[in-house]
Amino acid sequence: MRRTSATTHRAALGLALGVLAPVALSACGNGKTDPDLVAGKQLFVQKCGACHQLDRADTKGVSGPDLDEAFRQALADGMGRNSIEGMVAEQIRHPARLGEGQRGKGEVVMPADLVEGESVTDVAAYVGQVVAKGGEDTGLLAEAVKKAGAGKPVAAKDGKLVIPADPTGQLAYQAASATAPAGPIEVESPNESGTPHDIVIDGVGKGEVVQNGGISKFNGTLDAGKTYTFYCSVPGHRQAGMEGKVTVK
């Protein structure tokens, strides 16, 4: 066998450091042998997607490692997907084990206990199966999570424009486009998820960062005939695609 396993595994583990919020040992730890991949995908998107990019899950977080890139070379060098599941589970259960020297610039340490019990196995199994795989999920997995930002365009009503953040914690608003009349406007962005978000329109106003049912809001004035960009100013969120357009009629 090629002498790549130890070095490659350590490199992948370092890259995957905060690896996901929810993940688990494939068949280890809590003894679950039949993981629920649909639940694993849903939990990954909700708990991990704000920090990690995983193409099959359509998550675009940038504050943690890109999981596809973190494991691509390791897979090419012969690492098994069961090993990836175990590594992901280990990181979820023991996120502080990687030292400061192993983190990338700007990366954050994953909080403990984001996912617990058998749910860790579900998430780890999903990640292990799809990471660096390319293509798109099929069957029930394709329907497990509603596509971020795919909601219908919203329109201001009675002087108020409401643009909710995605309730699953994805880095998106429920709608990527909106319309409003010129003049004074109250902008609100409810956020039911545990991922912190705000809403900003440059030159118009900025709301506070909220989560868990809070509402980011501000009052401002929209000019006739202009198109504004609204976005989340939490570091990494706009870069991951959390923005949209307001057309003033």
Backbone hydrogen bonds in HBPLUS format (Angstrom, degrees):
<---DONOR---> <-ACCEPTOR-->    atom                        ^
c    i                          cat <-CA-CA->   ^        H-A-AA   ^      H-
h    n   atom  resd res      DA  || num        DHA   H-A  angle D-A-AA Bond
n    s   type  num  typ     dist DA aas  dist angle  dist       angle   num
A0008-THR N   A0004-THR O   2.79 MM   4  5.57 156.8  1.85 155.2 163.2     1
A0009-HIS N   A0005-SER O   2.78 MM   4  5.70 159.8  1.82 148.4 154.7     2
A0010-ARG N   A0006-ALA O   3.01 MM   4  6.15 158.1  2.06 145.8 151.6     3
A0011-ALA N   A0007-THR O   2.94 MM   4  6.16 159.3  1.98 150.7 156.8     4
A0012-ALA N   A0008-THR O   2.89 MM   4  6.11 163.7  1.92 152.8 157.1     5
A0013-LEU N   A0009-HIS O   2.87 MM   4  6.01 156.1  1.93 144.0 151.4     6
A0014-GLY N   A0010-ARG O   2.85 MM   4  6.07 153.4  1.92 147.1 154.2     7
A0015-LEU N   A0011-ALA O   2.94 MM   4  6.22 162.3  1.97 151.7 156.0     8
A0016-ALA N   A0012-ALA O   2.83 MM   4  5.94 150.1  1.91 145.9 154.9     9
A0017-LEU N   A0014-GLY O   3.27 MM   3  5.06 155.6  2.34 106.3 107.4    10
A0019-VAL N   A0016-ALA O   2.52 MM   3  4.36 138.7  1.68 119.7 130.9    11
A0030-ASN N   A0028-CYS O   2.96 MM   2  6.00 120.3  2.33 115.4  98.8    12
A0040-GLY N   A0036-ASP O   2.91 MM   4  6.14 150.0  2.00 144.1 153.9    13
A0041-LYS N   A0037-LEU O   2.89 MM   4  6.09 153.3  1.96 146.7 151.7    14
A0042-GLN N   A0038-VAL O   3.04 MM   4  6.31 166.9  2.06 152.7 156.2    15
A0043-LEU N   A0039-ALA O   2.91 MM   4  6.08 161.4  1.95 151.3 156.0    16
A0044-PHE N   A0040-GLY O   2.89 MM   4  6.00 154.7  1.96 142.9 150.6    17
A0045-VAL N   A0041-LYS O   2.98 MM   4  6.20 170.5  1.99 157.4 158.7    18
A0046-GLN N   A0042-GLN O   3.06 MM   4  6.19 159.5  2.10 143.1 149.2    19
A0047-LYS N   A0043-LEU O   2.73 MM   4  5.71 165.0  1.76 155.0 158.9    20
A0048-CYS N   A0044-PHE O   2.69 MM   4  4.98 150.8  1.77 137.5 146.4    21
A0049-GLY N   A0044-PHE O   2.97 MM   5  6.20 131.7  2.21 150.3 154.8    22
A0051-CYS N   A0048-CYS O   2.98 MM   3  5.75 158.3  2.03 123.3 129.6    23
A0052-HIS N   A0048-CYS O   3.06 MM   4  6.11 150.9  2.15 151.4 159.7    24
A0064-GLY N   A0051-CYS O   2.75 MM  13  4.84 142.6  1.89 145.6 138.7    25
A0067-LEU N   A0053-GLN O   3.01 MM  14  6.00 138.4  2.19 152.9 161.0    26
A0054-LEU N   A0059-THR O   3.23 MM   5  5.40 150.1  2.33 123.0 127.2    27
A0057-ALA N   A0054-LEU O   3.04 MM   3  5.52 131.6  2.28 111.5 124.2    28
A0059-THR N   A0054-LEU O   3.35 MM   5  5.40 167.1  2.37 139.3 139.0    29
A0058-ASP N   A0055-ASP O   2.96 MM   3  4.88 150.9  2.04 101.9 111.3    30
A0070-ALA N   A0066-ASP O   2.87 MM   4  6.03 150.7  1.96 149.2 159.1    31
A0071-PHE N   A0067-LEU O   3.22 MM   4  6.32 149.1  2.33 147.6 150.9    32
A0072-ARG N   A0068-ASP O   3.06 MM   4  5.88 122.3  2.41 138.9 153.0    33
A0075-LEU N   A0071-PHE O   2.97 MM   4  6.11 159.5  2.01 155.7 159.9    34
A0076-ALA N   A0072-ARG O   3.07 MM   4  6.36 156.9  2.13 145.2 152.0    35
A0077-ASP N   A0073-GLN O   2.87 MM   4  6.11 138.1  2.04 145.3 157.1    36
A0079-MET N   A0074-ALA O   2.89 MM   5  5.44 162.5  1.92 151.5 145.9    37
A0078-GLY N   A0075-LEU O   3.03 MM   3  5.17 160.6  2.07 106.2 111.1    38
A0083-SER N   A0080-GLY O   3.07 MM   3  5.32 127.7  2.35 100.6 113.5    39
A0084-ILE N   A0080-GLY O   3.27 MM   4  6.74 148.3  2.38 142.7 151.3    40
A0085-GLU N   A0081-ARG O   3.01 MM   4  6.32 157.3  2.06 147.6 153.2    41
A0086-GLY N   A0082-ASN O   3.07 MM   4  6.37 157.8  2.12 144.4 149.6    42
A0087-MET N   A0083-SER O   2.93 MM   4  6.22 155.8  1.99 148.9 155.3    43
A0088-VAL N   A0084-ILE O   2.89 MM   4  6.08 164.6  1.91 157.5 161.1    44
A0089-ALA N   A0085-GLU O   2.95 MM   4  6.15 162.2  1.98 150.2 155.4    45
A0090-GLU N   A0086-GLY O   2.93 MM   4  6.10 154.1  1.99 144.4 151.7    46
A0091-GLN N   A0087-MET O   3.00 MM   4  6.27 153.5  2.08 146.9 153.4    47
A0092-ILE N   A0088-VAL O   3.01 MM   4  6.32 151.1  2.10 148.4 156.4    48
A0093-ARG N   A0089-ALA O   2.96 MM   4  6.19 161.0  1.99 151.5 156.5    49
A0094-HIS N   A0090-GLU O   2.82 MM   4  5.81 147.3  1.92 144.2 153.7    50
A0097-ARG N   A0094-HIS O   3.33 MM   3  5.96 170.2  2.34 123.2 124.2    51
A0102-GLN N   A0099-GLY O   3.04 MM   3  5.59 158.9  2.09 115.5 121.9    52
A0103-ARG N   A0100-GLU O   3.24 MM   3  5.58 164.5  2.26 112.2 116.9    53
A0107-GLU N   A0104-GLY O   3.08 MM   3  5.47 165.1  2.11 130.1 131.9    54
A0120-VAL N   A0117-GLY O   3.15 MM   3  5.92 153.7  2.22 118.5 124.1    55
A0121-THR N   A0118-GLU O   3.04 MM   3  5.29 120.5  2.41 101.6 115.2    56
A0122-ASP N   A0118-GLU O   3.20 MM   4  6.63 153.4  2.28 147.2 154.5    57
A0123-VAL N   A0119-SER O   3.06 MM   4  6.31 166.3  2.08 153.7 155.4    58
A0124-ALA N   A0120-VAL O   2.94 MM   4  6.08 170.7  1.94 154.7 157.9    59
A0125-ALA N   A0121-THR O   2.91 MM   4  5.92 157.5  1.96 146.5 152.7    60
A0126-TYR N   A0122-ASP O   3.10 MM   4  6.31 156.1  2.16 144.5 150.7    61
A0127-VAL N   A0123-VAL O   2.95 MM   4  6.21 173.4  1.95 161.3 162.3    62
A0128-GLY N   A0124-ALA O   2.85 MM   4  5.94 166.3  1.87 149.7 154.3    63
A0129-GLN N   A0125-ALA O   3.05 MM   4  6.12 145.6  2.17 140.2 148.5    64
A0130-VAL N   A0126-TYR O   3.11 MM   4  6.34 151.4  2.20 153.3 160.1    65
A0131-VAL N   A0127-VAL O   2.92 MM   4  5.51 156.3  1.98 158.9 159.5    66
A0133-LYS N   A0130-VAL O   3.11 MM   3  5.31 142.7  2.25 143.0 134.9    67
A0142-ALA N   A0139-GLY O   3.10 MM   3  5.47 131.7  2.35 104.9 116.7    68
A0143-GLU N   A0140-LEU O   3.11 MM   3  5.25 138.1  2.30  99.3 110.8    69
A0144-ALA N   A0141-LEU O   3.28 MM   3  4.99 161.0  2.32  97.7 103.3    70
A0150-ALA N   A0147-LYS O   3.34 MM   3  5.71 150.0  2.43 135.7 131.5    71
A0151-GLY N   A0174-GLN O   2.83 MM  23  5.29 135.9  2.03 167.9 173.1    72
A0154-VAL N   A0177-SER O   3.17 MM  23  6.68 154.0  2.24 146.5 146.0    73
A0179-THR N   A0154-VAL O   2.96 MM  25  6.54 141.7  2.11 147.0 159.1    74
A0156-ALA N   A0179-THR O   2.93 MM  23  6.32 152.3  2.00 151.9 160.8    75
A0157-LYS N   A0160-LYS O   2.83 MM   3  5.35 160.0  1.87 152.0 152.6    76
A0160-LYS N   A0157-LYS O   3.04 MM   3  5.35 151.2  2.12 109.7 118.5    77
A0186-GLU N   A0159-GLY O   2.93 MM  27  6.22 150.3  2.02 146.0 155.7    78
A0161-LEU N   A0186-GLU O   2.78 MM  25  6.12 161.9  1.82 158.6 163.2    79
A0188-GLU N   A0161-LEU O   2.87 MM  27  6.21 162.5  1.90 158.2 160.0    80
A0163-ILE N   A0188-GLU O   2.81 MM  25  6.22 164.9  1.83 165.9 167.1    81
A0174-GLN N   A0164-PRO O   2.83 MM  10  5.73 168.5  1.84 155.6 157.6    82
A0165-ALA N   A0190-PRO O   2.90 MM  25  6.16 168.9  1.92 165.4 168.6    83
A0166-ASP N   A0172-ALA O   2.88 MM   6  5.65 160.8  1.92 153.5 147.4    84
A0169-GLY N   A0166-ASP O   3.26 MM   3  5.86 167.1  2.28 117.7 121.6    85
A0172-ALA N   A0170-GLN O   2.88 MM   2  5.59 130.1  2.13 108.3  92.9    86
A0245-LYS N   A0176-ALA O   3.04 MM  69  6.42 151.2  2.13 139.4 140.7    87
A0178-ALA N   A0245-LYS O   2.83 MM  67  6.21 134.1  2.04 154.0 165.2    88
A0247-THR N   A0178-ALA O   2.88 MM  69  6.29 163.1  1.91 150.7 150.4    89
A0180-ALA N   A0247-THR O   3.07 MM  67  6.41 148.4  2.17 153.7 154.7    90
A0249-LYS N   A0180-ALA O   2.97 MM  69  6.29 154.5  2.04 150.2 158.3    91
A0183-GLY N   A0222-LEU O   2.85 MM  39  5.12 168.7  1.86 140.8 143.8    92
A0222-LEU N   A0183-GLY O   2.94 MM  39  5.12 167.2  1.96 134.6 134.4    93
A0185-ILE N   A0220-GLY O   2.82 MM  35  5.48 155.9  1.88 152.1 151.2    94
A0220-GLY N   A0185-ILE O   2.94 MM  35  5.48 161.8  1.98 159.7 165.4    95
A0187-VAL N   A0218-PHE O   2.88 MM  31  5.50 161.0  1.92 168.7 173.2    96
A0218-PHE N   A0187-VAL O   3.02 MM  31  5.50 147.6  2.12 146.8 155.7    97
A0189-SER N   A0216-SER O   2.73 MM  27  5.07 140.8  1.88 149.7 161.3    98
A0216-SER N   A0189-SER O   3.14 MM  27  5.07 164.9  2.17 129.9 125.2    99
A0191-ASN N   A0214-GLY O   2.89 MM  23  5.64 155.9  1.95 173.4 172.2   100
A0213-GLY N   A0191-ASN O   2.69 MM  22  5.30 148.4  1.79 140.7 144.4   101
A0212-ASN N   A0193-SER O   2.64 MM  19  5.16 170.2  1.64 148.5 148.3   102
A0197-HIS N   A0210-VAL O   3.00 MM  13  5.61 160.5  2.04 156.3 160.1   103
A0210-VAL N   A0197-HIS O   2.78 MM  13  5.61 161.9  1.81 160.7 158.6   104
A0207-GLY N   A0199-ILE O   2.90 MM   8  5.46 169.4  1.91 163.7 167.3   105
A0200-VAL N   A0231-TYR O   2.84 MM  31  5.36 139.5  2.01 149.5 162.6   106
A0231-TYR N   A0200-VAL O   3.01 MM  31  5.36 147.7  2.12 141.8 151.8   107
A0201-ILE N   A0205-GLY O   2.93 MM   4  5.52 170.5  1.94 168.2 168.4   108
A0204-VAL N   A0201-ILE O   2.87 MM   3  5.35 157.7  1.91 141.1 142.9   109
A0205-GLY N   A0201-ILE O   2.98 MM   4  5.52 165.8  2.00 151.3 154.9   110
A0214-GLY N   A0211-GLN O   3.23 MM   3  5.22 148.1  2.34 101.3 110.7   111
A0226-LYS N   A0223-ASP O   3.44 MM   3  5.98 161.9  2.48 133.5 132.6   112
A0248-VAL N   A0226-LYS O   2.94 MM  22  5.50 162.5  1.97 169.8 175.6   113
A0228-TYR N   A0246-VAL O   2.80 MM  18  5.04 157.0  1.85 152.5 153.8   114
A0246-VAL N   A0228-TYR O   2.76 MM  18  5.04 159.4  1.80 145.8 150.7   115
A0230-PHE N   A0244-GLY O   2.90 MM  14  5.33 152.3  1.98 132.9 141.9   116
A0244-GLY N   A0230-PHE O   2.84 MM  14  5.33 146.1  1.95 153.6 157.2   117
A0232-CYS N   A0242-MET O   3.24 MM  10  6.01 151.2  2.33 162.4 159.3   118
A0237-HIS N   A0234-VAL O   2.97 MM   3  5.68 164.5  1.99 147.2 152.1   119
A0240-ALA N   A0236-GLY O   3.11 MM   4  6.14 132.6  2.34 132.6 143.6   120
A0240-ALA N   A0237-HIS O   3.17 MM   3  5.09 129.7  2.44  92.1 105.3   121
A0242-MET N   A0237-HIS O   3.02 MM   5  5.55 158.1  2.07 142.3 141.2   122
A0241-GLY N   A0238-ARG O   2.88 MM   3  5.11 160.8  1.92 110.0 115.6   123
A0243-GLU N   A0241-GLY O   2.97 MM   2  5.75 126.9  2.26 110.0  94.4   124
